[in-house]
Amino acid sequence: MGDCAGFGSNYERLKEAPSDQTNGIGVTELGKQYARGTRVSFALANWIRSQGYYAQAFPGPSAGALLLIPPAIASGLGELGKYGSLINRQYGAGLRLAGVTTDMPLVATKPDRFGADDLCSTCQVCTNACPPGAIREQKQMVRGVERWYVDFDKCIPFFA
């Protein structure tokens, strides 16, 4: 069993991230929230171990073997957005994730469905704004499940 935590970014700082090559405000905000996630995931894992259970921290974005988005969705932190990441009810796309796996018995929460999927069905903002054209307009069959699909093979060369 695992647990995910989300850390909301300061929107005014975060919205500067793509264009802040000179001042670094947005990049600093991202780093600050990922650092919070690292500290919290390791502190939580340490506390769980002190209670006699196994625990391993998975700080994002370097969570390694643990994909953070599926457990974040399952634990009610948001819905899968068309662009392939999490949309949170309060922070939108500005939520940064970290996780902990454990054998400690936990009470599971339920997914939070608030309409992001419906919005993504009609909105084309991210699809139209994607420079390499990697975001599909409609859901695709992916490993037997209809879901939003991002062609990351197009993303990698663009970001490299």
Protein Blocks (a to p, Z undefined) as FASTA:
>chain_A
ZZdddddddfklmmmmmmmmmnommmmmmmmmmmmmmmmmmmmmmmmmmnopacdddddf
klojacfklmmmmnopaccdfkopacdfklommbccdddddfbdcdddddddehlmmmmm
mpcklmmmmmnopacfbdcdeehiacddddfklmmmmmZZ
